[in-house]
Amino acid sequence: MGTITINGKKYTFTDEKNVLTIIRKAGIDLPTLCYHSDLSTFGACRLCTVENDRGQCFASCSEEPRDGMVIYTHTERLRRHRKLIIELLLAAHCRDCTTCMKSGECVLQDLAHKMGVREVRFEDYKEFRPIDYSSPSIVRDPNKCILCGNCVRVCSEIQGVGVLGFAHRGTDAEVIPAFNKKLSQTQCVSCGQCRVYCPTGALTIRTHLDEVYEALGDPNVRVVAQIAPAVRVAVGDAFGLPNGTNAMGKVVAALHSMGFDEVFDTSYTADLTVMEESAEFLDRVKNGGKLPLLTSCCPAWVKFVDNEFPEMKENVSTCRSPQGMFSAVIKEYYRDPAHAKGKKTFVVSIMPCTAKKMEAKRPNSFTKGEQDTDIVLTTTELTRMIKNFGIAFDKIEPEACDMPFGLSSGGGVIFGVTGGVTEAVLRRLAEDHDPATMNAIAECGIRGEEGIKEATIPYHGMDVKICVVSGLANARKVMEQVKSGEKEYHLIEVMACRRGCIMGGGQPIPAGPRHKAARAKGLYQADGSMIIKKSDENPLVDVFYNGPFKDMTHELLHRAESEA
C-alpha cells in the first residue's frame, strides 16, 4: 500500500500494476491507443504520458507506482505533446473517415476530435497498400494501421495463434501476417478478437449487409432470421440501454419491421445440440469412443483443432453448431411446397461471432451440397441495420419469435456464456429438474470468468471429469496437457473468445469488464425467467424427433462425414 498525489489530490493504492490504473480509478480519463488491461504493456503510443513534480515525463502504462509519487496528467506541456502525437499518427493514416467502417467507433478519430486537431501539418509519406479481403470474416486495411500492436498481442497472448506480427523498421514498419500472406493463407481462425482490440479501421468485420437488403427487397424470396443467445444481451449497448439488457423481443420486432418473414431463436437448436451432443458423449463413454469429447459449437475452436491438433479431430463432436443445425432445419422445412409458397428461402443468421461467417461457407456445414446459412450478420452489423431503417430501438414494443421454432429452454439460452454448453448438457443428463438440482449443477464449478475451469460430476457410478475453457491460448494449454497425459478429461468445452460468445468478435465495442459481467448476468437472468430449464423438456424438441424430420435427424444435425 502507498499514496500517490495526482493533480494535487492524494490517492491510496495497493496492488495496481501501473500508474495508469490508479489514474483511471481516480476518475481521470487519460487517453491511450496501445494499452489494454487484458494485454501485456507495449508503451508505443505515449499518449498516457504524465509529468512528475520534477518535470520528468514518462508513460504511465509502463511505470510502477511508488509511495510518495507526485504526478500531473493534463499540463499544457502534456496537452501539446498528445496533440502532436495524434497529428503525426494522422499524417501517416488513411483519412477516408466518412466512409470507414469504423467511423463513429474509431478511437483515433475520437481523440483527434477531443484534442482539437483541426489540421495536419505533415505530409503523408506512406504509399497505398492493398486491402486484404481474402478472409470471409475480417477485412485487413494496412493503410489505417497505427502500429499500436494490440492485434499482435491479442492474437498471440490471448488466442495463442500468432498470425500477426511486426515487420521492417522505422517508417517502413508494418503489422502483417508472416511473409505478408493473406489472412486466408494463414492459421487465422476468424475469431475476430483482433478487430475487437483494434482502435482504428485497420481490422474490421467483413460485412454482408447489401446482400440482405437485396433479399429483403425481392418479393420472391422468403427471408428468415435466426438470432443467437448472446446477441440479445449486447445489441442494446448501441442504443443506450443498460448494459446486459435482454433485448430479444425488441430485436424480433425490429427484424419484423424490416421485412423479415420469420424470426427464430437459435436457442431452439441449442436445445437440439444438447440432445445430440449428450447422446454422442454417452455413446462414446459406453462404447469406447474417442475421449475426451470436444465440443463443436464454436467454429473458431474447431478450426483451431484442425490447424494445431489434427490428431485430435476425431475427438471433436460430429454435431453441427446451433447455427448450422437451425439453417439446415429451416431450409428443409421450406422445401415443402406447402411451407415455401413458391418463394426461395434465404437464411440470415445473426451471431455475436465473426467465425460464423467462415463456418457458413465450409462444405461440411452444407446439406445435400447446398449452403444452408446464406448470410451471417454480426451483432454490430445488426445495429447498423436497425439504424439504417430508422427504427427507434429503445421505444419499439417487443414481439415474440415465430413458430414452429420459437420455443427454447433456459439451457439453450446460456450457450452464450462460457460453461453454458456444459451446464445445459449436465441438466439434460440429470434425472431431476427441481430447483435444487439445477442450482447444484450451476454451482459445481463450471460458471465464472476463469479461462480454465474443472469439475468432476458423479454420473451412474463414474466420475465424469469436465474442463471448460475460454480463449484459445488457454485451449492450447489444456490440449497440450491432454496430449502429454498430464490431464485426463471426459468432456472439454471450448469457446474461442474469452468469457464465451458474449464477448465474441462481432459484438459491439468497446466492451469492458462491466459489459462482460452485465452480459453474463443478462443471460443467466433470461434463463432464470424461463419455465423450461432442460433441453429435453422443450416440447418442440419432441416434435422434431417424432415429426417430419425424424428420419433426417443425423443428416440435419451432424456435419457432413466427408469433411467432418
N, C-alpha and C positions, 0 to 999 in steps of 0.2 A: 504493500500500500504506500501511496505517496500523494503529493499535492503538486499540481501544475497550475500556473496562472495563465489564463487565456484572455487576452484583450482586457486586462485589468481585473478579472474575476478569478477566484480560486476554485479549482475543481479537484476532487479526490479521484484516484484511480487505483485499481487493484492488479488485475492480470491482463489488461489490454495489451495487444501485441505491438501497437504503434501509436504515435501521437495523433494520427488522423482519426482513429477510432474514438479517442477521447474528445476530440474537437466535434465530431458528429454527435456524440452523446450529449454534448453541451448545447446542442440545438443550432450549431453553426453549419451552414451549407457551404462546404468547401468543394469546389469543382474538381473532378477527376475524369480522365478518359481511359487510363490504363489500369486503374485499381478496381479490384472486386474482392470482396471478403472471402469468396469461395476459392480464390486462386492464389498462387504464390505472388509475392510482391515483385513487380518489374521495375517500377520507378522511371518509366520512359517519358511520360508526358510533362512532368514537372509542374502541372497546374496546381497541385496541392502544396506547393512550396509555401513555407511560413518563415517569419523573421523572429529571431530572439532579441533579448534586451541588449545584446552587444552588437546588433546589426548583421549578424550572420544569418544567411538564408539556407534552408535545407528542405528536402522533400519530406513531408510529414508522414507519408505512407511507409517509408523505409527507416524512420527514426524511432528508436525505442524510447518510451517515456522515462524520464528521470525525476526523482523528487526535487522540487525547487525550481523546475524549468519555468521560464517566463517567455511566452511567445505572443506574437501578433499575427492575425490571419488576413487582415484586409488593409494594410497600409497603402499609401499612394504608390510606393515603390512596387509592391506586390500587384497592385491593380494594373500598372503599366506592364509589368512582367507577364501577367496572364493574358492581357490583351494582345501583346506581341506574339505569344505562343500561338494563340488562335489565328492570328493574321498569317503567320508563317505556315501553319497547317493548311489554311485555305488556299495559300499560294500554290501549293502542290496538290490540290484537291480538285476533282471534277466538280463543277458548280452548277449542274443542272438540277438544282434543289427543287424546283417547282414540279418536276416530273419524276423525281426519285421516289422509289417505293417506300423509302424510309422518311419521307417528308412529313414533318409533324411529330415524328418519334426519334429523330436524329439528335444525339447528344451534342455533336459538334455544332449543328445548326442552332440548337437551343442556347449553347454557351456563347456563340457569336452574337446572338440577339441580346442576351443578358449583359454582355460586356461592352455592348455598344460598338461592335466592329461594323463600320459602315462602308469601308473601302479597304482594298488590299493593295498595298504599295509595291509588292514584289511580283516579279514575273514568274509565271508558271513554266517551269523548266522541264517538266516531265512529258514524255511522249505518250500518246494514247496506247493503252494496252488492251488486247482483245478480251471481251467479256466471255466468261465460261458458262454456257447454257447446257452443258452436257449432262448434268445431274437432273433427274426427274423431280428433285426436291428443293435444291438450293441453287441460287444464281450467285456466282462469284465475280465481282466487279473490282479488279485491282486498281482502277482509277480513283476509287473512293476510299482506299485503304490508308489509314493514318499511322500504321506500324505500331499500334498500341500493344499488339501481341496477345490480346485476350483470346482470340480464336486458337492461337497456337497452344496456349496453356490449357484451355478447357478441353481441347481435343486430346492433349497428352495427359494432363493431370487427373481430370475427372472421367474422361471417356477411355483413356488408355489406348487410343487408336493411333494418334500421332500422324495424321495425314498432312497437316500444315506445318511449315517451318520457315525460318528466315533464310534469305539467300542474298549474297552480294554485300557490299559495304557502302557507306556514305550515301550520296544522293541516288545511287543505284539500288539501294536496299529495297527488298520487297518480301511479302509473305506469299509463298506459293507451295503447292504440293511438290514432293521430291521430283527432280528432273523436269519441273514445270509441266507435269502431266495434267490432263483434265481431271476434274473430280471423279468422273465416271470411270477413269482408268486407275483409280487408287483403291485403297481399302476402306474408303468412306462408307459408312452405314446409313447415311441420310438422317441421322438423329436430329440435326438442326440446332444443336447446342452452340455451335459456332455462331450461328445467326442470333441466338438469344444474347450472347455476351458481346457481340459486335456493336460498338456505339454509333456506327455510321451505316451507309448503304452498301458497304463492301460485300456483305453477305446477307442476302435476303431470300425470302420464300419465293420459289418459282410458282407464280400464280396462274390459275386456270379459270379466272372469273369470266372472261369473254365467252368461253365455250358454254358456261352455264347460262349466261344471258341469252345466247343464241338458242339454246334448247328451250328456255322459258318462253321465248317468242315464237316457237314453232307449234302451231295448233295440232300437228300430227304426232307430237311427242308427249308422252306422259313422263313428267319429271318427278322423281321420287327421292326423298331425302332420308338419310339416317343420321342420327346425332349421337355421338359418343358420350359416355357418362361425364368425363372431365370437362367437356365444353360448357355445361350448364353452370359451373361454379367459377368460370373465368370470363365469359363473354360480357358480363355486367361491368367489368373493370373499365371498359371503353366508354361506358355511358353513365358514369358517376354513381353506380350502385355500390353499396358497401361490399368490401372485399369478401369473396366467398358466397355471395348471394346465389341461391339456386334459382336460376332464371330459365329453366327448361320450358315452362309454359309460355313465357314471352318469346323464346326462340321459335317454338312451334307456331305461335300466332304470326310472328314476323315472316316466317317462310311461307305460310299460307297466303299472307297478303302479297307476297312477291309473285305468287302464281304457282308454287309447288303443288302438285296434285295430291300427294300424300306425304306425310311426315311421320317417321317412325323413330323409336328409341332403340339404339344399338344394345342397350342393356338387355333386351329380349334375347338376342343371340349370345350375349354374355352368359345368360342362363343356359343356353344350349351348349356353350363351351364348357361350362361346369359339368354338365351331364356327360358329355363326350370325354372330357379330359379325366374326370374321376373314374369313369369306366375303363379308360385306357390304362390309368395308373393301377387300378386293382387287377386288371388282366396281366400287366407286367409283373406285379408282385406275386400273383398266384402261379403264373406260368413261366416264370424265369425270364421275362423280357429284359431289355436294356434298362438299367437303372444307373444313376438317378434319372427320373423323368424330368426333362427340361421343358418349361412352359413355352408356348409358341404364340402368345398373344401379341408380343412386341416384335415388329418386323426388323427393327434395327438390331435387336438382340439375335434374332435368327440369322441375319446377315453376318453378324459378328462371329457366330459359331461357324458358319460356312467359311469365313475368311481365316479365322485364327485357330479353330479347333475342329477341322474337318473330320477327324477320327471320332468325334462325338455327335455327328449329325444324326445318327440313328437314335440317339437319346432324346432328341427334340420330339415333342408331341407331334403326331400327324394331324392334329386338329388345325383347321384354319383359325385365323384370328376372328373375333366377333365381327369385324368389318367384312372379312371375306365370306363368313357364313351368311350374314344378312344380305349381302349383294347377290349371292348365289340363290338364296331362297326367294328374294324379290323377283329376280329375273325368271326363275322357274314358275313362280306364281302367275306372272303376267304372260307366260307362254300360252296359258289357257285363253282362247279367244273370248270367252265369256268375261274374263277379267281385263284383258287388253283393250277390248272395244275398238279394235282397229288402229291402235296407237303403238308406236315404238316406245319401249321403256328405256329411260335414261336415269341411271342411278347416280346420285350425288351423295358422297359420304363426307360428313362434317366432323373433323377429327382435331384433337389437340396436337397432332403429330405430323411432322414433315415426312417421316419414313413411310407413312401410309401411302403417300404418293408413289413411292418406289414399289411398295408391296402390290399395289393395284395393277402394276404393269408386269409383274413376274408371272411367267407362264404357269407355274404351279399353283397360282391363285385363280386360274381360269377354270370354267366349267364347259365341257364339250368344245374346247378350243376357243371359247368366247370370253373376252374380258368382262367380268361381272360388274366391277366398280368402274363406271365410266370416268368420273372425275372425283378427285379428293380435294376438298377445301379445308384449310385450317381454320381455327377459331379466329385468327387475325383477319383472314380473308372474309369470313362471315361478317365481322364487324364492319368491314368496308362495304359489303353488300347492303347491310342494313342502312348505313349512312347514305349510300348511293340512291337507295329507294326513298329516302326522306322519311324513314319511319322513326317516330318518337318512341324509342325503345323503353324508356323509363315509364311511359304512360300507357303503352299498349296492354290490353287485357289478355291475361294468359289463356291459352287453349290447350286441350288435351291432344295427345298423339292419336293418329288414325288407327283403325283396326283393319286387318286382323292381327297385326303385330304390335299392338300398342300397350302391352302389359308386361311388366318385368318384376323381378323380386329385388329386395334390398341387396342380396348377394351380387346381382348383376350390376347394380349402381356403383358399388365400391370397387369395381375393377379399375377405376381411375386413379387409385392411390396405391402406393407400394404396399404389398401384403394383401391387397384386396382379392386377387385371384385365389390365393391360398386360403384365405378366410372363407370365401364362398365355397370352395371345394370341401373344406372341413365341415361347413354347415350341411352340405349335401350328404356327407358320409355319416353325420351324427344321426342317431336313431330318434332323438327327441328334438323338438323345436320350441321348447319352452324358453322364456327369457333367461333363466339361469344357465342353460346350456349355451345359448348364444353369447352371453356375457363371458362365460368361461373360455370360449373359443377366441373372443376378442382380446382377452387378457392373457393368452398363452405365450405371447412374446412376438407375434408377427406384425403388430401395429407399431408405429413410431417412425421417426425420421432417419434412424440409423441406416447406413448404407449396406450393412450386412447384419441380418438378424437370424438367429437359430431357435428352433423349438423342437421338442420331442413330444409326440402325441401318441398315447396308447390307442390301439385300434385292433380289436379282435385278437388279443393275445400277443401282438407285436408292437414294438416301439417304432413309430414312423418318425424318421429324422428329416426335418424340413429346414431349408435355408431360403431366406427371402433377401433378394439383392436389388439394389437400385444404383445406377451408374456403372458404365461398362468397365472402368478401371477396377471397381470392386468385383465385378463379374469375372474379370481376368484372374484376379487373386484367388477367388473361390474355385474356378475351373482348374487352375494350376495345383491347388491343394487336393482336389479330387483326383487329378491325373497321377499325382505322386503318391496317393494313398494316405496322405496326412489327414484328410477329412473323408467322411462317408455319409452320404445322404440318400434318401429315397426320392425326394422331390425338391427341385430347385426352381423357384420363381424368379425371373429376372425382368426388370424394366430398365431400358437403356438410360432413361433420364432419371436423375436423382429425385427421389420422392415420388416417382411414378409419372403417370400421364398428366397429372395436374400441373406439372412443370415441363410439359412437352415442348418440342422445338417450334410448334405452331401456335403456342399460346400468346396472349397479349403481353407486351413488355412495356416498361420494366416491371419485374416481379421480385420483390424482396422477401425476407423472412416472414413478414406479416401476411403477404399474399399466400405463401406456401401454407402457413398454418391455417389461414381462413378457408382456403380451397379444400384442404383435407377435412376440416371441420364441417364445411358445407356438404360434402359427400356423405360423411357419417350421419349428419343430421337428416339428409334425404333418406338414407337407409332407415334411420330410427322412426321416421314418419310413415313407413310403408308397412302394411299389414302382412304381406308375404315376405318372409325373410330368406327362405330356402328356394333355390332354383327348381328343385323337383316338385315344389308345391305350386309353381306357376301353372295355372290351368291351360294356358296356351302352349306350354311345353308338351303337355299330354296330347293336346290337339295335333301338334306337329308330328309326334311319334306314331300316332294312331290315325292320322288323317291322310290326305292325298300325298304327303311326302314320305310316308312310312317305308316305301321301297327304295327311296333315294337318299336315305339318311347319310350313308357313307360318302356318296358322290358329292352331296351338297355341303357337308360339314367337315370334310377332310381334304387336305392338299392332294393334288394330282400325284399319284405314286411315281410317275416317270421322273419327277423332279423334286420329290419330297426330301 
